[in-house]
Amino acid sequence: MKQQTYARYLWSEYQCSGEGAMTDFLSRHDGQLYFGDTVNLNELVERYGTPLEVVYCPQITTQIRRMQAWASQARQQTHYDGRFLYAYATKANFAAETVQTALAAGAHYETSAATDVEIAGHLWQRGTLPDDRLICCNGSKETAYLEAIQKIRLDGCTNIVPVVDDLHELQVLSACPAPLQMGVRERAAGNRDGRHPGNNRFGLTASEIDTMVEHLAETSHQLVLYHAMIGSQVEDQDHFLATLGDSIRAYCQLRQRVPSLRYFNFGGGMPTSGYRLDFQFDYAGFLTRLMTEIKRTCQQYNVPMPDLIGEFGRYTVATHRLYLLEVGSTKAGQQGEPDWYLVNGSLMVSMPDMLLVDDQEFVILPLDHWDQPVQPVRLAGRRTCDSDDVYPALNRPPLLLPAVGSGMVVAVCGIGAYQQMLSGRGGAHHCLTPEPRRLIIKEVAGRTILHTTPPQDQTTIMQLLGYQPQPTATPVRIRSLHRRRRKKAS
Ligand SMILES: *Cc1c(COP(=O)(O)O)cnc(C)c1O
């Protein structure tokens, strides 16, 4: 049997040709891999070595602009009267460079925590978060969160919208001396499909919503927003729409009684292309069908069409970051098992969802050697001693990668959402795995600006753990001895 090359394998499996666009954030030209069709990853490896984290902020701008364009197309097509508001769910990635890029692209802000409101307040004071943007505050709210909301409102930010998650929050917020625009989260949406059991703890039941409406009538506060979130990475369009249907009806019924209601917020769930090369989702089609459905239901109940809000977490940021890791050594697998490619990092620290989410995948691509035969392998993190530091997990099929071994560099994509927050960016990691050099690429006034932060050093890691080392600032650099050959087009 003729041995299959990596290029042929990608073609037969994913119809990726190895020349031109591969996904909506990756492309390949003359044998070199590009991020956002702009940043040559092979060149970055030459210049900075590995391991390297690449942050390509313009991808966030692209994601937001695309969605806004699809929404305006859908509004025109369906003659939808309400506006479409794109909010960034910051819990997907709180990094300053990430949040600021999303705001610059026009995003509204969705918070999940007290400190998140502090950050929003700080950005609002500085004008980075303009006055016309909403700040929707979700999640269960302890005292500090409720106080942060009231503080920013009393500072003059009128667009802060606490989304009430239980009646106790309503009691506390009602005492705010300045009038608040409030939202309510529908509890029924959380696990209507039976697939998201943990999600049904959020929000109010229908009878609690009635209580809230009666209570607010006695105050100067208003109910303006109805929140219904059904899940995350929802790739089945029919299911997404069918599950939201009951929430749209509930909105309309409530709107008949509460004329101040004007936002329907479907929360998160919009899927990202970051996890699979064969991902497909018709975003424009989805928005068109959603607006059609809302419009139809509103007409049925004789209420005006609401402004539609989506809170985009994964969709906004999963694709704007990747890691470049290098195979430093290989180890033969046991009898009948694939070989191990040992990389200069930790997979479980880089993408903890591989352990937390059943069957979570990430796109992993070699930078070179596409003309070489493929071989089934598993990646293992060399900077931990953990038997779970393996991708793909042992109950999943191995990866097919060029049979090159040592010296091969792979791009680990789709890690921009949740992964760094879960693993604790800037912290002391499993087996003291140091964070790699970070290269942040931004576009400011049409110019591309590069900024790098050094790898985490040993002194920092020891200090984080309470040791008082002499500040030697020795960078943790376990560079490969292998010299990379510069490989031109293949
Ligand atoms: C996490 C979360 C989001 C973002 O979800 P994604 O699926 O990542 O887009 C949006 N809204 C709320 C209330 C959330 O908790």
Ligand as a Chemical Component Dictionary entry (heavy atoms), coordinates in Angstrom:
data_LIG
# 
_chem_comp.id                   LIG 
_chem_comp.type                 NON-POLYMER 
_chem_comp.pdbx_formal_charge   0 
_chem_comp.three_letter_code    LIG 
# 
loop_
_chem_comp_atom.comp_id 
_chem_comp_atom.atom_id 
_chem_comp_atom.alt_atom_id 
_chem_comp_atom.type_symbol 
_chem_comp_atom.charge 
_chem_comp_atom.model_Cartn_x 
_chem_comp_atom.model_Cartn_y 
_chem_comp_atom.model_Cartn_z 
_chem_comp_atom.pdbx_ordinal 
LIG C1 C1 C 0 -20.700 31.758 29.618 1  
LIG C2 C2 C 0 -21.830 32.616 29.230 2  
LIG C3 C3 C 0 -21.898 33.163 27.948 3  
LIG C4 C4 C 0 -20.925 32.815 26.862 4  
LIG O1 O1 O 0 -21.156 31.532 26.396 5  
LIG P1 P1 P 0 -20.448 30.976 25.056 6  
LIG O2 O2 O 0 -21.145 29.707 24.800 7  
LIG O3 O3 O 0 -19.008 30.855 25.367 8  
LIG O4 O4 O 0 -20.689 31.981 23.994 9  
LIG C5 C5 C 0 -22.940 34.023 27.667 10 
LIG N1 N1 N 0 -23.859 34.343 28.606 11 
LIG C6 C6 C 0 -23.831 33.831 29.857 12 
LIG C7 C7 C 0 -24.871 34.203 30.827 13 
LIG C8 C8 C 0 -22.826 32.951 30.201 14 
LIG O5 O5 O 0 -22.815 32.403 31.426 15 
# 
loop_
_chem_comp_bond.comp_id 
_chem_comp_bond.atom_id_1 
_chem_comp_bond.atom_id_2 
_chem_comp_bond.value_order 
_chem_comp_bond.pdbx_ordinal 
LIG C1 C2 SING 1  
LIG C2 C3 SING 2  
LIG C2 C8 DOUB 3  
LIG C3 C4 SING 4  
LIG C3 C5 DOUB 5  
LIG C4 O1 SING 6  
LIG O1 P1 SING 7  
LIG P1 O2 DOUB 8  
LIG P1 O3 SING 9  
LIG P1 O4 SING 10 
LIG C5 N1 SING 11 
LIG N1 C6 DOUB 12 
LIG C6 C7 SING 13 
LIG C6 C8 SING 14 
LIG C8 O5 SING 15 
# 
